[in-house]
Every structure is written in structure tokens, then in C-alpha cells.
Amino acid sequence: MATRQIRSIALAALAAATTIGGVQAGGLEANGYNWDLLFDPATYAGKGTVTHVIINHEVSNAALPGLGTVTTSPTHYYYNFAAKADLLDNASCLVSVQNPFGSGTDRNATYAAITGQSIRERITSNDIGLTCDYGFGVGPGMLSVIGGISAQTLNYDATVPLGLPPVPGGDVSLSGSAVGWRAGLAYEVPEIALRVSAIYNSANDYNLSGRASLGASLPAAASVTTPQSIEVKAQSGIAPGWLALGSIKWVNWSVLNALTVTTVPGGPALQTVLNYEDGWTISAGVGHQLTDELTVLGSLTWDRGTSRENASGVLLNGTQTDRWGASLGAAYKPTENFELSGGVSYSLTGSGSNLLGERWETGNVLAFSLSAKASF
């Protein structure tokens, strides 16, 4: 049946720009995981993607109107770099570097001191992974078994107020590492540009350690689990030069109730209450090959907010409500072995309130992505 050299020929003709509608999804997700280059039809391929995300999400508190906006979200940069090689006619491997998890929050210093929260919080991650697949002919196409392993790091940095009036002199810096894995299946029929894949990513347990400067420099630690997830993606040719695609993803964010930083016995403890529920992200789009060199793509995305609600529909804490977005992308291939792609995504986040008295209006997330790919 189909070998690796001829698989996905139709998909290559419809290579679309990276879609970024899922960027800044619920929970602590940054880029999420992306293993798509594993299916590239070239024998060897390398791709780099950088995404810039601008978040307009301003939070106030009705009990403290004089403070105005008390919480904002900083801009972010996300990345994904990968290289893929066909080892045999029916086997490929992908080496990737990406940052699947990340979050940032900036608070008014006085508000942080009154409410016992951090002035500044940053969570960053890095995933270095090896993912391979082995395919064999089934019916008119190829079924591939996918597996991989990753070395991950997670970092937590915060600035905390030391009493009132606020003195932002307390700093917390923690880091840790973990090993994650993934497994999945994919089925492809090149003649009709069909590919369906389902990939499971494992949960990862971290024991973070570092220092907390809270009047004195103290050893500090925290334990946290990044969630397991399952993502199903599908795409198929629907007419000459046209491709339909969609995906659905579940992320087990409910494992994250809180992030508690402890110091030496008897020392102060800091806690960021998350109280998440599981997240769902659904997207659908259409790609069209305008010329041999240029392909365009548009997609729509819905992401369920991960902040947990009470029976009245008010969030217990946090500000993550549902998000609706649209993405436009294009891929330009000036030569057989090189491709440039880019995209823009615009999303609306729902208004709401929580039991802490925090309120926010409809916000928006604007993201720009640029990719370059070489193959031979």
C-alpha cells in the first residue's frame, strides 16, 4: 500500500498556514502541543513558528472602585521549532521544541496587598520532545501508530507585596522538570487529502523548588500537575483545491485546584487559587489553494472557559470565561523546498464576575503568527 514517500501528496498541495485560533486557550495553556510536522510528505523537513499574543482583559473590583483596573494580562511570545525525517518508507520521527504551558497576570500593587495576592505572576514552560510514527497499509490508505516522549521544564516567578502600604519587595522563583509521553493513531488517504489523527498527551507531575525572598531568603517548594489531554484532528479534500478541517480537544484542567508555595517549616506560605474545570476547544475551517504557490485558510474556534461557576453562574474565582475566535492564514511557497506562512487570530472573551467581587467586560485576544519551513 502507500509508502512514506508517496503518502499525503494531496495534502502537500494544500499545505495551509499555521492556524492560531487555539492560542491562549483556557487554563494555563500557551501553545498547547503541536505534532503536525510529523505528517509532512517531504523526506526531511524543518519548521519554526513564532506567535505574538496581545490580551485585552481588564478586571475591576466593585468594592474598590477607586483603584480602577486591578488586574491585566501581559502580552506573550510563543514558539514551536521542529525537524522531521523519514527513517524508512513507513516510519518517521520528529524532534520538537515548544512551550505548551504559560500564563501571566499583573495586579495593582495596593489591590494585591489588600487581597493577599501576587503583584506579578509568570508561569513558563519548555518541552523538548521526540515523536515517531510507524505506518502500514489499511484499505485505501495508511494507518500510523504514534508514540513519543518529552523532557519538560516548568518555571514559576512571582512578586508579592510585603504589607500595606505595598512594598513589592518579595520575590518567588521556582523551577522543576518532568518527563511526559504521548500516544496516538492517524489514518490517511492521500488521493482525497484525508487525514484523521487522535493523540493523547500525558499528565506531568512537577516538584518545583527555589527561593522565596519574603523579608528573608528562604528555601521554597511547590507541587503541581500539568494536565493530560486528548486532541482529535480531521481534514479532507472537498473539491479540487479545497480542504475542510476541524479539531476537538479536551484538557483535564480540573487537576489544578491551586498552586501553593511553601517555605521552610514555620515560614509563610503563598497560594494562587485556580479552581479550574476541564476545558474543551472546538475549531473548524476551510483551506483553498489559489495558485501553485499560494494557499489561504480561514477557521472559527470556540473555547470553553475553565474558571468554575457556582449554581448562579458566578465564577468562584478567576476570570476565564468562554472565548470565540476567527483566524485567517496564508502559506506562500516560492520554491519547491521553502514555504513562508503567517496568520492572524482575533478572539472575544466573555464578560463576567466572580465571588471575589471582580468584574470584567468583554475582552479580546489578538495573535500574529509567522512560520518558515524548509523541506527536501
DAURGI-V153043 format. One record per residue. N is the residue number from 1. OMEGA is omega in whole degrees, -180 to 180 (* if undefined). Layout:
# DAURGI-V153043
n=(N	N)
omega=(OMEGA	OMEGA)
This chain:
# DAURGI-V153043
n=(1	2	3	4	5	6	7	8	9	10	11	12	13	14	15	16	17	18	19	20	21	22	23	24	25	26	27	28	29	30	31	32	33	34	35	36	37	38	39	40	41	42	43	44	45	46	47	48	49	50	51	52	53	54	55	56	57	58	59	60	61	62	63	64	65	66	67	68	69	70	71	72	73	74	75	76	77	78	79	80	81	82	83	84	85	86	87	88	89	90	91	92	93	94	95	96	97	98	99	100	101	102	103	104	105	106	107	108	109	110	111	112	113	114	115	116	117	118	119	120	121	122	123	124	125	126	127	128	129	130	131	132	133	134	135	136	137	138	139	140	141	142	143	144	145	146	147	148	149	150	151	152	153	154	155	156	157	158	159	160	161	162	163	164	165	166	167	168	169	170	171	172	173	174	175	176	177	178	179	180	181	182	183	184	185	186	187	188	189	190	191	192	193	194	195	196	197	198	199	200	201	202	203	204	205	206	207	208	209	210	211	212	213	214	215	216	217	218	219	220	221	222	223	224	225	226	227	228	229	230	231	232	233	234	235	236	237	238	239	240	241	242	243	244	245	246	247	248	249	250	251	252	253	254	255	256	257	258	259	260	261	262	263	264	265	266	267	268	269	270	271	272	273	274	275	276	277	278	279	280	281	282	283	284	285	286	287	288	289	290	291	292	293	294	295	296	297	298	299	300	301	302	303	304	305	306	307	308	309	310	311	312	313	314	315	316	317	318	319	320	321	322	323	324	325	326	327	328	329	330	331	332	333	334	335	336	337	338	339	340	341	342	343	344	345	346	347	348	349	350	351	352	353	354	355	356	357	358	359	360	361	362	363	364	365	366	367	368	369	370	371	372	373	374	375	376)
omega=(-174	174	-176	-179	-175	-178	174	177	179	178	180	179	-179	-179	-175	179	175	177	-173	-180	-178	-180	-179	175	-173	179	179	-174	173	177	-167	178	178	-180	-170	-178	178	-177	-179	-176	-180	177	176	180	175	-176	175	-179	175	-178	177	-175	179	-174	175	-175	-174	-175	174	177	-175	-180	-179	-174	-178	-180	-180	178	-176	-179	175	178	-180	174	-177	169	178	-176	173	178	-175	174	-175	178	171	180	177	177	-175	180	179	174	-177	172	-174	173	-176	177	-173	-175	178	-180	177	178	174	-179	169	-173	179	179	179	-179	-179	-174	179	179	178	174	-177	176	176	172	-180	-178	173	-179	174	-170	171	-179	-179	173	177	-175	176	-175	175	-179	-178	-174	-176	175	-179	173	-172	175	180	-180	-178	165	-177	171	179	-179	176	179	-179	171	-175	178	178	177	179	-5	-171	172	-174	-176	-178	-179	177	179	-178	175	178	-178	180	177	179	180	179	178	-180	179	174	177	-176	171	-173	-175	179	178	-178	170	174	-180	175	-176	176	175	-174	167	180	-180	-179	166	-177	177	-180	-176	173	179	-176	-173	174	180	-175	170	-178	-178	176	175	-179	177	171	-163	168	-180	173	178	176	178	178	173	-178	171	-179	177	178	179	-178	-179	174	-179	179	179	173	-176	174	178	-174	-177	-178	176	-179	176	-179	172	-176	178	179	176	-178	-180	-178	179	-178	175	179	-179	170	-179	-178	175	-176	163	-176	-179	174	176	-180	178	177	-178	180	175	-179	177	-179	178	176	-177	-169	176	178	-178	174	-179	176	-177	169	178	180	178	-174	176	-173	-180	169	-176	-180	179	177	-179	178	174	-177	-174	-174	176	-178	180	176	-175	176	-180	173	-180	178	176	-179	-176	-177	177	-178	-171	-177	-179	172	177	-180	-179	175	-180	177	-177	174	176	-173	175	180	179	176	-175	175	-177	-179	180	178	176	177	179	179	177	179	-177	176	-178	178	-179	171	-179	173	-179	177	*)
